[in-house]
């Protein structure tokens, strides 16, 4: 089942989730939730936040490495010296500030920039992008004027125009996809 993307209005970017403690020296096993896995391997500022924490807390990344046997990353953070301290972070989000975004190539977009864009089909307003689903191919969730959700594969053939400055996307979905939503 695809995973719905995080809140686009946050001041933080979700880059991973702590799934387990690893060993006795305070290492964490982290599931990568970013298209930029170097966020879990290159030293620098990282923040952790549990559901009960009002604000993220700074825990600089000392080192990290991919753990292929589990498909996870092993990370060592400053201030987490042992297994007991590591276990206290199970389920926590690993974050970086939204201002620390990696520059993208042409026709690449951050999910958070797509959420809320107006969606047009053949010049008519259809609704707005209300979510992004990560599947084999990303899928735009569009909420129509009637409050219905329609899923559009986010490929150039079906979404030929993404205009962030104008706050809109134009879609050309395959025949039959929109009939029940437009009738």
Backbone torsions as a table, in degrees:
resi	resn	phi	psi	omega
1	UNK	NA	136.8	-179.6
2	UNK	-67.6	158.8	178.6
3	UNK	-104.3	130.3	175.8
4	UNK	-71.0	141.0	-177.0
5	UNK	-75.4	157.6	-177.5
6	UNK	-67.9	168.2	-179.4
7	UNK	-55.1	121.7	-177.8
8	UNK	-75.2	-12.6	-176.5
9	UNK	-93.9	4.3	-178.0
10	UNK	-74.0	154.6	173.7
11	UNK	-82.9	1.2	-175.4
12	UNK	-123.6	151.4	172.7
13	UNK	-107.0	128.1	177.7
14	UNK	-80.7	120.0	-179.8
15	UNK	-113.0	-13.7	179.1
16	UNK	-173.9	170.9	176.5
17	UNK	-135.0	132.7	178.7
18	UNK	-72.3	123.6	-178.7
19	UNK	-110.6	-18.4	-179.5
20	UNK	-168.8	160.7	167.9
21	UNK	-84.4	156.2	-179.6
22	UNK	-135.0	117.1	178.2
23	UNK	72.1	-165.0	-175.6
24	UNK	-105.3	-6.4	-172.4
25	UNK	-97.6	16.6	175.3
26	UNK	88.3	11.2	178.0
27	UNK	-72.3	150.3	178.4
28	UNK	-117.6	143.7	168.5
29	UNK	-93.8	127.2	-174.6
30	UNK	-127.5	131.2	172.2
31	UNK	-83.6	125.4	-179.6
32	UNK	-75.1	129.7	178.1
33	UNK	-122.0	29.2	-177.1
34	UNK	-130.7	151.6	172.3
35	UNK	-77.8	-1.3	-177.6
36	UNK	-122.5	80.5	-175.4
37	UNK	-62.3	-17.4	177.1
38	UNK	-62.1	-16.0	175.5
39	UNK	-63.0	-19.0	-179.8
40	UNK	-108.0	4.8	179.9
41	UNK	-125.0	-26.8	-177.8
42	UNK	-92.8	127.8	-179.4
43	UNK	-56.1	148.6	177.6
44	UNK	156.9	-172.8	-176.5
45	UNK	-71.5	126.6	173.3
46	UNK	-137.8	155.4	179.9
47	UNK	-126.4	148.0	175.3
48	UNK	-117.0	145.8	176.3
49	UNK	-148.5	124.3	172.4
50	UNK	-90.1	165.0	178.9
51	UNK	-59.2	-27.6	-177.9
52	UNK	-88.4	-7.0	-179.3
53	UNK	-85.3	127.9	179.1
54	UNK	-68.0	-30.2	-179.2
55	UNK	-138.8	152.1	174.3
56	UNK	-64.3	149.4	-179.7
57	UNK	-115.0	137.6	-177.1
58	UNK	-73.0	126.0	174.3
59	UNK	-139.8	89.2	-176.6
60	UNK	-56.2	139.7	177.8
61	UNK	-78.2	121.1	177.1
62	UNK	-84.5	-48.8	178.2
63	UNK	-161.9	160.1	178.0
64	UNK	-155.9	158.4	179.0
65	UNK	-154.1	152.9	177.2
66	UNK	-77.2	137.7	-179.5
67	UNK	-113.8	86.6	-170.5
68	UNK	-61.3	-29.6	-178.5
69	UNK	-60.3	-29.8	-178.8
70	UNK	-112.4	-8.4	-176.5
71	UNK	68.8	27.5	-177.7
72	UNK	-124.2	172.7	175.6
73	UNK	-109.8	139.7	172.6
74	UNK	-99.3	123.9	-178.0
75	UNK	-128.8	144.5	175.9
76	UNK	-116.1	122.7	-178.1
77	UNK	-113.7	141.1	176.8
78	UNK	-62.6	133.6	178.0
79	UNK	95.4	0.4	175.3
80	UNK	-120.9	88.3	-168.5
81	UNK	-84.1	-19.1	-173.2
82	UNK	-151.0	176.9	-176.5
83	UNK	-61.3	-41.0	-179.8
84	UNK	-59.0	-45.8	178.1
85	UNK	-64.6	-38.9	179.9
86	UNK	-64.4	-42.2	-178.3
87	UNK	-63.5	-24.9	178.5
88	UNK	-67.8	-14.3	-177.0
89	UNK	-103.7	8.0	179.3
90	UNK	-56.2	129.7	180.0
91	UNK	87.0	-7.0	-177.5
92	UNK	-68.9	152.2	174.5
93	UNK	-87.5	140.5	172.4
94	UNK	-101.2	125.0	-171.2
95	UNK	-127.5	157.3	166.8
96	UNK	-133.3	155.6	179.2
97	UNK	-63.3	144.2	178.4
98	UNK	-58.9	-27.0	179.6
99	UNK	-71.1	-9.7	-178.1
100	UNK	-98.0	34.3	-178.1
101	UNK	-71.3	144.6	176.7
102	UNK	-80.3	134.8	177.8
103	UNK	-61.4	142.6	-177.7
104	UNK	-106.9	161.6	175.4
105	UNK	-80.1	171.1	175.9
106	UNK	-59.4	139.7	-179.3
107	UNK	65.4	20.7	169.8
108	UNK	-111.5	144.1	-175.3
109	UNK	-139.8	149.5	169.8
110	UNK	-83.1	138.9	179.3
111	UNK	-52.9	-45.0	-175.7
112	UNK	-60.4	-25.7	178.9
113	UNK	-79.8	-20.1	-178.7
114	UNK	-87.2	-30.8	-178.6
115	UNK	-62.3	130.3	178.2
116	UNK	94.0	-9.6	179.3
117	UNK	-67.0	143.0	175.0
118	UNK	-70.8	142.0	-178.8
119	UNK	-114.2	127.2	179.8
120	UNK	-118.8	141.8	175.0
121	UNK	-130.3	119.9	-178.8
122	UNK	51.3	43.2	177.1
123	UNK	80.4	-6.1	-179.0
124	UNK	-101.5	138.2	176.1
125	UNK	-68.8	127.0	-179.4
126	UNK	-101.2	-38.9	-176.3
127	UNK	166.5	-146.8	178.1
128	UNK	-141.0	154.9	177.2
129	UNK	-69.0	119.9	-177.3
130	UNK	-111.2	-8.7	179.1
131	UNK	-173.2	166.8	175.3
132	UNK	-128.8	132.3	177.9
133	UNK	-109.5	127.1	177.3
134	UNK	-89.8	109.7	176.9
135	UNK	-126.7	-153.4	174.1
136	UNK	-58.6	-35.4	174.2
137	UNK	-130.7	138.2	179.1
138	UNK	-59.2	147.8	-177.9
139	UNK	-131.0	131.6	175.4
140	UNK	-83.4	130.6	170.7
141	UNK	-95.3	121.0	-178.7
142	UNK	-113.2	127.5	174.2
143	UNK	-96.4	120.8	-176.9
144	UNK	-79.9	173.2	178.2
145	UNK	-60.1	-26.9	179.1
146	UNK	-86.5	1.0	179.8
147	UNK	84.2	10.2	178.0
148	UNK	-85.5	153.4	175.6
149	UNK	-105.2	134.0	174.0
150	UNK	-127.0	140.2	-178.8
151	UNK	-105.9	127.8	-178.4
152	UNK	-120.4	120.8	175.7
153	UNK	-57.0	130.3	-176.8
154	UNK	-87.3	73.8	176.3
155	UNK	-126.5	152.8	-175.0
156	UNK	-54.9	-36.9	-178.7
157	UNK	-62.6	-34.3	-177.6
158	UNK	-100.2	-21.5	178.6
159	UNK	-129.5	76.0	-174.2
160	UNK	-73.6	-21.9	-176.6
161	UNK	-127.7	123.1	170.2
162	UNK	-124.6	112.7	-177.7
163	UNK	-119.3	94.2	-178.0
164	UNK	-66.0	-35.6	-178.8
165	UNK	-64.6	-38.7	178.8
166	UNK	-87.7	-9.3	178.6
167	UNK	70.8	40.1	-177.4
168	UNK	-150.2	157.4	171.6
169	UNK	-127.9	150.5	176.5
170	UNK	-117.8	131.0	-176.6
171	UNK	-114.7	151.1	172.7
172	UNK	-134.1	73.9	-175.7
173	UNK	-71.0	163.2	178.4
174	UNK	-64.7	153.8	179.8
175	UNK	-54.4	138.6	176.6
176	UNK	93.1	-17.6	-175.5
177	UNK	-69.9	-36.6	-174.0
178	UNK	-102.0	-7.7	-172.1
179	UNK	-52.8	-44.7	-178.1
180	UNK	-71.0	-18.0	-179.0
181	UNK	-92.4	-23.4	-176.0
182	UNK	-97.4	-16.4	-173.7
183	UNK	-72.6	NA	NA
